Structures are given as C-alpha cells and as structure tokens.
Amino acid sequence: MVNRLFLSTFVFFSLPLLAFAEVTICKNGNLERRIEITSTVSDKKVPCEVKYFKEGDEAGKTLWNAQNDAEYCEKRANEFTEKLSSLGWQCSKDAEAPSAPSQ
C-alpha cells in the first residue's frame, strides 16, 4: 500500500516535467515489462532517455540516453522491444503522452 501511494505521488508530481513519453508494454504470462522513451523538453524529443521497468521497480533503469539525436533513443528502444519479442514477450505500444503545458 505504501509503495502504491509513493508511486501515485511520484507520478502525479512528475507529470508536468515530462514533455514527451512513448510507452511500450511487453507481457509474458503474468509478467509485465515497460519500455519508455521520455524527454523533458516541451515539443522536443531530445534530450531523451530509454527506461526499462519491471514489476515493483517504480524508478526503472535508464538503458540509454541522448542529448541531440532522438532517433538514437527510438532505435535503441525498438531494438530492445524486438529482443524481448524474440524471447517470447508480446509487446505493443501503449500510449504517447501529450506535451505538458508551458509554464
């Protein structure tokens, strides 16, 4: 319960910081993994990072990042998604978050 409350609070306060997020969900039986490409710059895809989340890991792990080349993050995320798919995971794009309002 405490972990869910922390996660909800963290997500709520972090949302205005994210300008772009592309999420891929991969499932294998009861297991779920999430791959996110995120950027904190409004209307831009860079700087970007690719994060990987497992159950119970709210912080995730940054696998790759780039300061100037959004295609690098997209390519790496797609390659990682293909790797999981080749290992039997069923992956699909989940959502694309709209840009946060300018402050």
Phi, psi and omega in degrees: 000316180296320179297319179294320178297316177299314181299314180299317179295316180299313181297316181302313182281342180272336185306316179296340181281335183273125178263334183211135175210127174243127187241134172240130178253131177240133181234145176214101186065232179272358182271147178223138175233151180230133176242126182236137168254121183231155173219150180252009181253123182303133177063018179229152176259003175226151357295151183228162173212152176252121180244149182236128183238137171247168177304138177078002181246085184292330183281330183070178179234128176282119180269318181213158172209160179212146179266331188232348188236095180297328180298331178298312180296316180298316180297313180297317179297317179295319178297319180292321176298317178297322178297313178298319178299320180292342179265009176102002178280145175259113186245144175207151176294135183260310184194160171235120183282136177290161178297143176285149179297146178293143180241000000 
